[in-house]
């Protein structure tokens, strides 16, 4: 016997998770395709080239700053405080 105030159990379906970053990226790709009159594959290739150039620049920057950062880490700290 079922109690009158209880309803049948319903299975709740989870809502599909949509990543906002993915939607924003798709929208940006569509805008680029319209602005440059390009196909979606061409837009994807443009983005990949830009990302590669950016990573290459970061790598070169890390190589050029690496010795400077390493020399600062091994510099002894002045432990004496100035007194007036």
Rosetta blueprint (number, residue, H / E / L):
1 X L
2 X L
3 X L
4 X L
5 X L
6 X L
7 X L
8 X L
9 X L
10 X L
11 X L
12 X L
13 X L
14 X L
15 X L
16 X L
17 X L
18 X L
19 X L
20 X H
21 X H
22 X H
23 X H
24 X H
25 X H
26 X H
27 X H
28 X H
29 X H
30 X H
31 X H
32 X H
33 X H
34 X H
35 X H
36 X L
37 X L
38 X L
39 X L
40 X H
41 X H
42 X H
43 X H
44 X H
45 X H
46 X H
47 X H
48 X H
49 X H
50 X H
51 X H
52 X H
53 X H
54 X H
55 X H
56 X H
57 X H
58 X H
59 X H
60 X H
61 X H
62 X H
63 X H
64 X H
65 X H
66 X H
67 X H
68 X H
69 X H
70 X H
71 X H
72 X H
73 X H
74 X L
75 X L
76 X L
77 X L
78 X L
79 X L
80 X L
81 X L
82 X L
83 X L
84 X L
